[in-house]
């Protein structure tokens, strides 16, 4: 995990599967067991392999590295499936929890928030991320939640 912090830029990477090895072994074990069960139920190895691939794909953010770059103008999130770049003006509020910061394009809580928000996971740099975001988005860092 590399981290670079200057006054107008903050950059870091998060690779969750490497940070929690015990959990990773458990997740891989469950995925493989599901694949075997599916193969046995459908009596076809194809469906077992297919289910394993689908489960790994759905957990791609856990198994692949994500790099975050915040600067004075925009937020960049680079993952295995692409790069998302959004201007700070897109975001109306933010809220921080123990795992990361959610940048919301809505002024008030919305049911669309999980689909439209940008999530920044901490890489051991919670204070730096919250401080950087709070300089660019005015709002309650707790998001009004506990």
Phi and psi in degrees as GROMACS dihedral restraints (atoms count N, CA, C in turn):
[ dihedral_restraints ]
;  ai    aj    ak    al  type     phi  dphi    fc
    3     4     5     6     1  -100.4    20    10
    4     5     6     7     1   148.7    20    10
    6     7     8     9     1  -141.8    20    10
    7     8     9    10     1   132.2    20    10
    9    10    11    12     1  -132.4    20    10
   10    11    12    13     1   131.0    20    10
   12    13    14    15     1  -136.3    20    10
   13    14    15    16     1   119.6    20    10
   15    16    17    18     1  -124.8    20    10
   16    17    18    19     1   177.1    20    10
   18    19    20    21     1   -63.7    20    10
   19    20    21    22     1   -32.4    20    10
   21    22    23    24     1  -112.3    20    10
   22    23    24    25     1    12.7    20    10
   24    25    26    27     1  -154.3    20    10
   25    26    27    28     1   141.2    20    10
   27    28    29    30     1  -138.7    20    10
   28    29    30    31     1   127.2    20    10
   30    31    32    33     1  -138.6    20    10
   31    32    33    34     1   136.3    20    10
   33    34    35    36     1  -158.6    20    10
   34    35    36    37     1   164.8    20    10
   36    37    38    39     1  -124.9    20    10
   37    38    39    40     1   148.3    20    10
   39    40    41    42     1  -130.3    20    10
   40    41    42    43     1   133.4    20    10
   42    43    44    45     1  -136.4    20    10
   43    44    45    46     1    83.0    20    10
   45    46    47    48     1   -54.3    20    10
   46    47    48    49     1   -38.1    20    10
   48    49    50    51     1   -63.8    20    10
   49    50    51    52     1   -27.0    20    10
   51    52    53    54     1   -80.6    20    10
   52    53    54    55     1   -23.3    20    10
   54    55    56    57     1   -83.0    20    10
   55    56    57    58     1   -25.3    20    10
   57    58    59    60     1  -131.0    20    10
   58    59    60    61     1    83.1    20    10
   60    61    62    63     1   -64.0    20    10
   61    62    63    64     1   -41.6    20    10
   63    64    65    66     1   -59.9    20    10
   64    65    66    67     1   -45.9    20    10
   66    67    68    69     1   -64.2    20    10
   67    68    69    70     1   -38.1    20    10
   69    70    71    72     1   -63.2    20    10
   70    71    72    73     1   -43.9    20    10
   72    73    74    75     1   -60.9    20    10
   73    74    75    76     1   -42.5    20    10
   75    76    77    78     1   -63.6    20    10
   76    77    78    79     1   -45.6    20    10
   78    79    80    81     1   -62.5    20    10
   79    80    81    82     1   -45.5    20    10
   81    82    83    84     1   -63.4    20    10
   82    83    84    85     1   -40.9    20    10
   84    85    86    87     1   -60.8    20    10
   85    86    87    88     1   -45.2    20    10
   87    88    89    90     1   -63.7    20    10
   88    89    90    91     1   -42.8    20    10
   90    91    92    93     1   -60.6    20    10
   91    92    93    94     1   -44.0    20    10
   93    94    95    96     1   -67.2    20    10
   94    95    96    97     1   -39.9    20    10
   96    97    98    99     1   -62.7    20    10
   97    98    99   100     1   -43.1    20    10
   99   100   101   102     1   -59.9    20    10
  100   101   102   103     1   -42.3    20    10
  102   103   104   105     1   -61.4    20    10
  103   104   105   106     1   -42.8    20    10
  105   106   107   108     1   -66.2    20    10
  106   107   108   109     1   -45.0    20    10
  108   109   110   111     1   -60.8    20    10
  109   110   111   112     1   -44.6    20    10
  111   112   113   114     1   -62.6    20    10
  112   113   114   115     1   -43.1    20    10
  114   115   116   117     1   -61.9    20    10
  115   116   117   118     1   -40.5    20    10
  117   118   119   120     1   -70.6    20    10
  118   119   120   121     1   -42.4    20    10
  120   121   122   123     1   -63.0    20    10
  121   122   123   124     1   -41.8    20    10
  123   124   125   126     1   -93.2    20    10
  124   125   126   127     1    -2.3    20    10
  126   127   128   129     1    52.1    20    10
  127   128   129   130     1    42.2    20    10
  129   130   131   132     1  -153.6    20    10
  130   131   132   133     1   122.1    20    10
  132   133   134   135     1   -61.7    20    10
  133   134   135   136     1   -33.6    20    10
  135   136   137   138     1   -52.1    20    10
  136   137   138   139     1   -48.9    20    10
  138   139   140   141     1   -68.5    20    10
  139   140   141   142     1   -31.0    20    10
  141   142   143   144     1   -66.2    20    10
  142   143   144   145     1   -46.7    20    10
  144   145   146   147     1   -64.5    20    10
  145   146   147   148     1   -42.0    20    10
  147   148   149   150     1   -59.1    20    10
  148   149   150   151     1   -44.9    20    10
  150   151   152   153     1   -65.3    20    10
  151   152   153   154     1   -37.7    20    10
  153   154   155   156     1   -63.6    20    10
  154   155   156   157     1   -44.1    20    10
  156   157   158   159     1   -62.9    20    10
  157   158   159   160     1   -42.0    20    10
  159   160   161   162     1   -63.5    20    10
  160   161   162   163     1   -43.2    20    10
  162   163   164   165     1   -65.2    20    10
  163   164   165   166     1   -42.9    20    10
  165   166   167   168     1   -63.5    20    10
  166   167   168   169     1   -40.8    20    10
  168   169   170   171     1   -64.2    20    10
  169   170   171   172     1   -39.2    20    10
  171   172   173   174     1   -70.0    20    10
  172   173   174   175     1   -20.6    20    10
  174   175   176   177     1  -105.7    20    10
  175   176   177   178     1    24.0    20    10
  177   178   179   180     1   -57.7    20    10
  178   179   180   181     1   -33.8    20    10
  180   181   182   183     1   -69.0    20    10
  181   182   183   184     1   -21.8    20    10
  183   184   185   186     1   -81.2    20    10
  184   185   186   187     1   -38.3    20    10
  186   187   188   189     1   -92.4    20    10
  187   188   189   190     1    -9.9    20    10
  189   190   191   192     1  -121.4    20    10
  190   191   192   193     1   159.6    20    10
  192   193   194   195     1   -79.9    20    10
  193   194   195   196     1   140.0    20    10
  195   196   197   198     1  -120.3    20    10
  196   197   198   199     1   131.0    20    10
  198   199   200   201     1  -111.3    20    10
  199   200   201   202     1   132.7    20    10
  201   202   203   204     1  -113.3    20    10
  202   203   204   205     1   138.1    20    10
  204   205   206   207     1  -136.7    20    10
  205   206   207   208     1   120.7    20    10
  207   208   209   210     1  -113.6    20    10
  208   209   210   211     1   131.0    20    10
  210   211   212   213     1  -134.3    20    10
  211   212   213   214     1  -171.9    20    10
  213   214   215   216     1   -67.4    20    10
  214   215   216   217     1   -19.7    20    10
  216   217   218   219     1  -109.1    20    10
  217   218   219   220     1   -31.0    20    10
  219   220   221   222     1  -152.8    20    10
  220   221   222   223     1   169.5    20    10
  222   223   224   225     1  -115.1    20    10
  223   224   225   226     1   129.0    20    10
  225   226   227   228     1  -121.4    20    10
  226   227   228   229     1   127.5    20    10
  228   229   230   231     1  -121.5    20    10
  229   230   231   232     1   115.1    20    10
  231   232   233   234     1  -111.5    20    10
  232   233   234   235     1   120.5    20    10
  234   235   236   237     1  -130.0    20    10
  235   236   237   238     1  -175.2    20    10
  237   238   239   240     1   -67.0    20    10
  238   239   240   241     1   -20.8    20    10
  240   241   242   243     1  -100.1    20    10
  241   242   243   244     1    -3.5    20    10
  243   244   245   246     1   151.0    20    10
  244   245   246   247     1  -173.0    20    10
  246   247   248   249     1  -123.3    20    10
  247   248   249   250     1   130.4    20    10
  249   250   251   252     1  -112.0    20    10
  250   251   252   253     1   128.4    20    10
  252   253   254   255     1  -124.2    20    10
  253   254   255   256     1   125.1    20    10
  255   256   257   258     1  -134.7    20    10
  256   257   258   259     1   139.5    20    10
  258   259   260   261     1   -72.7    20    10
  259   260   261   262     1   150.7    20    10
  261   262   263   264     1   -60.0    20    10
  262   263   264   265     1   -30.4    20    10
  264   265   266   267     1   -64.8    20    10
  265   266   267   268     1   -16.9    20    10
  267   268   269   270     1   -66.1    20    10
  268   269   270   271     1   -31.3    20    10
  270   271   272   273     1   -95.4    20    10
  271   272   273   274     1   133.6    20    10
  273   274   275   276     1  -101.1    20    10
  274   275   276   277     1   -28.1    20    10
  276   277   278   279     1  -157.1    20    10
  277   278   279   280     1   169.3    20    10
  279   280   281   282     1  -144.7    20    10
  280   281   282   283     1   159.6    20    10
  282   283   284   285     1  -146.9    20    10
  283   284   285   286     1   143.1    20    10
  285   286   287   288     1  -108.8    20    10
  286   287   288   289     1   143.7    20    10
  288   289   290   291     1  -131.6    20    10
  289   290   291   292     1  -167.0    20    10
  291   292   293   294     1   -73.6    20    10
  292   293   294   295     1   -17.6    20    10
  294   295   296   297     1  -104.5    20    10
  295   296   297   298     1   -22.9    20    10
  297   298   299   300     1   179.8    20    10
  298   299   300   301     1  -172.0    20    10
  300   301   302   303     1  -117.2    20    10
  301   302   303   304     1   135.3    20    10
  303   304   305   306     1  -105.7    20    10
  304   305   306   307     1   125.0    20    10
  306   307   308   309     1  -100.3    20    10
  307   308   309   310     1   116.5    20    10
  309   310   311   312     1  -106.0    20    10
  310   311   312   313     1   138.7    20    10
  312   313   314   315     1   -84.3    20    10
  313   314   315   316     1     1.3    20    10
  315   316   317   318     1  -105.7    20    10
  316   317   318   319     1   140.3    20    10
  318   319   320   321     1   -72.1    20    10
  319   320   321   322     1   -27.7    20    10
  321   322   323   324     1  -125.4    20    10
  322   323   324   325     1   159.5    20    10
  324   325   326   327     1   -55.1    20    10
  325   326   327   328     1   139.7    20    10
  327   328   329   330     1  -139.9    20    10
  328   329   330   331     1   152.0    20    10
  330   331   332   333     1   -68.9    20    10
  331   332   333   334     1   -18.7    20    10
  333   334   335   336     1   -83.7    20    10
  334   335   336   337     1    -8.4    20    10
  336   337   338   339     1   -53.1    20    10
  337   338   339   340     1   -44.2    20    10
  339   340   341   342     1   -60.7    20    10
  340   341   342   343     1   -23.3    20    10
  342   343   344   345     1   -96.7    20    10
  343   344   345   346     1   -22.9    20    10
  345   346   347   348     1  -109.0    20    10
  346   347   348   349     1   -14.5    20    10
  348   349   350   351     1   -79.4    20    10
  349   350   351   352     1   164.1    20    10
  351   352   353   354     1  -113.8    20    10
  352   353   354   355     1   128.4    20    10
  354   355   356   357     1  -104.3    20    10
  355   356   357   358     1   128.3    20    10
  357   358   359   360     1  -113.7    20    10
  358   359   360   361     1   110.1    20    10
  360   361   362   363     1   -80.5    20    10
  361   362   363   364     1   142.8    20    10
  363   364   365   366     1   -73.6    20    10
  364   365   366   367     1   151.0    20    10
  366   367   368   369     1  -121.7    20    10
  367   368   369   370     1    48.0    20    10
  369   370   371   372     1    78.7    20    10
  370   371   372   373     1    18.3    20    10
  372   373   374   375     1  -131.6    20    10
  373   374   375   376     1    40.0    20    10
  375   376   377   378     1   -52.3    20    10
  376   377   378   379     1   -51.7    20    10
  378   379   380   381     1   -61.3    20    10
  379   380   381   382     1   -42.2    20    10
  381   382   383   384     1   -64.4    20    10
  382   383   384   385     1   -42.4    20    10
  384   385   386   387     1   -66.0    20    10
  385   386   387   388     1   -48.2    20    10
  387   388   389   390     1   -62.1    20    10
  388   389   390   391     1   -41.5    20    10
  390   391   392   393     1   -63.5    20    10
  391   392   393   394     1   -43.4    20    10
  393   394   395   396     1   -63.4    20    10
  394   395   396   397     1   -47.3    20    10
  396   397   398   399     1   -64.9    20    10
  397   398   399   400     1   -41.4    20    10
  399   400   401   402     1   -65.1    20    10
  400   401   402   403     1   -21.9    20    10
  402   403   404   405     1   -75.6    20    10
  403   404   405   406     1   -20.5    20    10
  405   406   407   408     1  -109.9    20    10
  406   407   408   409     1   -21.0    20    10
  408   409   410   411     1  -127.7    20    10
  409   410   411   412     1   123.6    20    10
  411   412   413   414     1   -82.8    20    10
  412   413   414   415     1   126.6    20    10
  414   415   416   417     1   171.9    20    10
  415   416   417   418     1   173.7    20    10
  417   418   419   420     1   -79.3    20    10
  418   419   420   421     1   117.4    20    10
  420   421   422   423     1   -63.1    20    10
  421   422   423   424     1   -19.2    20    10
  423   424   425   426     1   -89.1    20    10
  424   425   426   427     1   -10.1    20    10
  426   427   428   429     1    69.0    20    10
  427   428   429   430     1    13.8    20    10
  429   430   431   432     1    81.2    20    10
  430   431   432   433     1     5.6    20    10
  432   433   434   435     1  -109.8    20    10
  433   434   435   436     1   161.8    20    10
